Amino acid sequence: MNKRIQLLGLLGWCCLLAACQSEPDGATDQAELAPAEPAAPVSVVVDTAAEHPLLKKYAEFELTSDLSHLTQNQKDLLPFLIAAAEIMDELFWLQSYGPKEPFLAGIEDPNLRQFAAINYGPWDRLAGDQPFLPGYAEKFTGANFYPADLDKADFEVNGTASMKGLYTYVKRDAEGQLMAVPYHKAHQAALAKAADLLRQAARLAEDPGFQDYLLLRAEALITDQFKASDLAWMDMKNNAIDVVIGPIETYEDQLFGYKAAYEAYVLIKDLSWSERLAKYAAFLPQLQAELPVADRFKSETPGTDSDLNAYDAIYYAGHSNAGSKTIAINLPNDETVQLEKGTRRLQLKNVMQAKFEKILVPIAAQVVSPEQRHHITFNAFFANTMFHEVAHGLGVKNTINDQGTVRTALKELASPMEEGKADILGLYMVEKLHKMGELEAGEMMDYYTTFMAGIFRSVRFGSTSAHGVANVLRFNYFADQGAFSFDPATGHYSVDPEKMSAAVASLSEKILTHQGLGDYPGVQQWFQEKGQINEQLAASLKRINQAGIPVDVDFKQGGSLIQ
């Protein structure tokens, strides 16, 4: 058989398994999860004579991978995983906006319909969630996790632990009182179908660890008890296929950051690249001990089972597919699992390569000084991204002054702070490993310059993205410290390596201290003062946009060719 396998052929019968998922039965009450803001009329008619530039924000990319090293059983289980992922996609639509099909069917302009599908609703995720369709108000920051009329201050004081849980919706009962509705009850029928698909995949799994994980994850989906499956996922080392599925990240909840959103990835391991990366996890305890901050802010010991692997992604669904696309994964998020086992860091190499070629290199040509552009390399981009994910395991997960976890103490600011920490500590790790001679190639200037260009790429994700806000803060910090210098005559930026190294250390200390103290007021003030795009940065971003450089990628998947 030709190595180029059309995934549509591989999945041809998959649609029969999942055909009924687009309209989950009565156990999933779609009316209760309708749009949080008043919806526009169902029929949205837009003048199609004019060309709409919105789609130019995204470069189309086909998710492919070489399946030739997979057994027939491994190939046969992929359709079950993708069908389960499609159910996560439908559930995320309900969390973010509401029922998918009537909304999309009401948009006559095909370009806007496609853009709405990319954004999972009428709000542009790369433009601060501003509505791009007529008749819609701004998106409620609590999405559909909370009632739109929720009193935030009152909820912080009087909301129960179950209401603040990761896997519950906050609804009003018949008397108008707040109550918690578990995800597994709100979506009982749909989750039962997803769980059954994972069990069918498990029957074809040849690796015992993967089989165990699939069975435990199936049970977790219908109970909202995820720790056992998280631990099993950490123990799964040898399978050539992986799936990340369930309610995972909390970025969609911009009101508090309490609620996890449904998503999924279906992945094929890159065996050669994974072998190259395996050695770095062993350095975590040493790197934790040497963090540039007082000892009390690094008292926790990272789990030693952490590992690094490279994958090709063949399917994204739900939150992971909305707007800007993830290029690396660091999971599980459960702090107790992290302390016990560490985390797994999955580098999505094919998506990373696409963003490097289609976005980062063109950005560098616009804003990086010609003398330093040769320092923009894929190896540096890959390493910076990889160690960003590793760095999530450094620092502390629990505050040092009995304010609970860092996530709960910093509330809606926890996600951008955590992304900022991972960015800066990732570069700190690169510095350390480079000095130790443990990185395979490249000058330190490669990592610094590629890191700077990467900030311009990520700032464009928008103010509602945790990564976007984190990058604005970091850009302003490095500019204030003189690590980035700007030539107004050319509009180009250069890196000062000595000032860059000093800024890495001082910013690391600042972020780790804020997190360790659970300093919500201090972080809030920092965001207000330095979390804004200044005129100089705005002019640079305008230059990038005028050059027609896309902001992110949009996937052609499910029917793509797999090599």
Secondary structure, 3 states (H helix, E strand, C coil): CCCCEEHHHHCCCHHHHHHHHHCCCCCECCCCCCCCCCCCCCCECCCCCCCCHHHHHEEEEECCCCCCCCCHHHHHHHHHHHHHHHHHHHHHHHHHCCCHHHHHHCECCHHHHHHHHHHCCCEECCCCCEECCCCCCCCCCCCCCCCCCCCHHHHHHHCCCCCCCCCEEEEECCCCCEEEEEHHHHEHHHHHHHHHHHHHHHHHCCCHHHHHHHHHHHHHHCCCCCHHHHHHHHHCCCCCEEEEEEECCCCCCCCCCCCCCEEEEEEEEEHHHHHHHHHHHHHHHHHHHCCCCCHHHHCCCCCCCCEEEEEEEEEEEEHHHCCCCCCEEEECCCHHHHHHHCCEEEEEHHHHHHHHHHHHHHHHHHHECHHHHHHCCHHHHHHHHHHHHHHCCCCCCECCCCCCEHHHHHHHHHHHHHHHHHHHHHHHHHHHHHHCCCCCCCCHHHHHHHHHHHHHHHHCCCCCCHHHHHHHHHHHHHHHCCCEEEECCCCEEEECHHHHHHHHHHHHHHHHHHHHHCCHHHHHHHHHHHCCCCHHHHHHHHHHHHCCCCCEEEEECCCCEEC
